[in-house]
Amino acid sequence: MLEHPAITRTLRTGYPNMVAQPEHVGIDYFGEEILIDDDIVEDPNTGETVLRDNLERYLSEVYDFKFQTAK
């Protein structure tokens, strides 16, 4: 009988150590996990928290900012 590799590994080594994973401190506007030491931006108008990596997307979608290269 074949067994999924993840099941075989879990039976052999046990469940992974949950303490070793980064601590989750919340979810940003787009549903992405915020971990300790992540750079975040807070919108004072809405109270929303956004990962800095998602800031351009947030400004485009929520405030209709247009990002372009100067010519």
C-alpha positions in Angstrom: 0.0 0.0 0.0 1.3 3.4 -0.9 1.4 6.2 1.6 1.7 9.9 1.1 5.3 11.1 1.8 4.1 13.7 4.3 2.3 11.0 6.3 5.3 8.7 6.3 7.6 11.6 7.4 5.2 12.5 10.2 4.9 8.9 11.4 8.7 8.6 11.4 9.7 12.0 12.9 6.6 13.4 14.6 4.9 16.7 13.9 7.1 19.7 13.2 8.2 21.9 16.2 5.6 24.7 16.1 7.9 26.9 18.4 10.5 27.1 15.6 8.1 28.9 13.3 8.0 32.8 13.2 5.4 34.3 15.4 2.3 35.5 13.6 1.0 38.8 14.8 -1.9 39.5 12.5 -3.3 39.8 9.0 -3.0 42.7 6.7 -5.7 44.3 4.4 -5.1 41.7 1.7 -5.2 38.7 4.1 -1.5 38.1 4.2 0.2 37.1 7.5 2.1 39.7 9.4 5.1 38.3 11.3 7.3 39.8 13.9 9.7 42.3 12.3 7.7 42.7 9.2 7.5 46.3 7.9 3.9 47.6 8.0 2.0 50.7 7.2 -1.2 51.9 9.1 -3.8 53.9 7.3 -5.0 56.5 9.8 -8.2 57.1 7.7 -9.4 53.5 7.8 -7.4 51.9 10.6 -6.2 49.2 8.1 -2.8 47.7 8.4 -0.9 46.8 5.2 2.5 45.1 4.7 4.9 47.6 3.2 5.4 45.2 0.3 1.6 45.6 -0.5 1.6 49.4 -0.1 1.5 50.3 -3.8 -1.3 47.8 -4.4 -3.2 49.2 -1.5 -2.9 52.8 -2.7 -3.9 51.8 -6.2 -7.0 49.8 -5.1 -8.2 51.8 -2.2 -7.3 55.4 -3.2 -7.0 55.0 -7.0 -3.4 56.2 -7.0 -1.7 55.8 -10.4 1.9 54.6 -10.5 3.9 55.3 -13.6 7.4 56.2 -14.8 8.1 59.8 -15.6 8.8 60.5 -19.3 
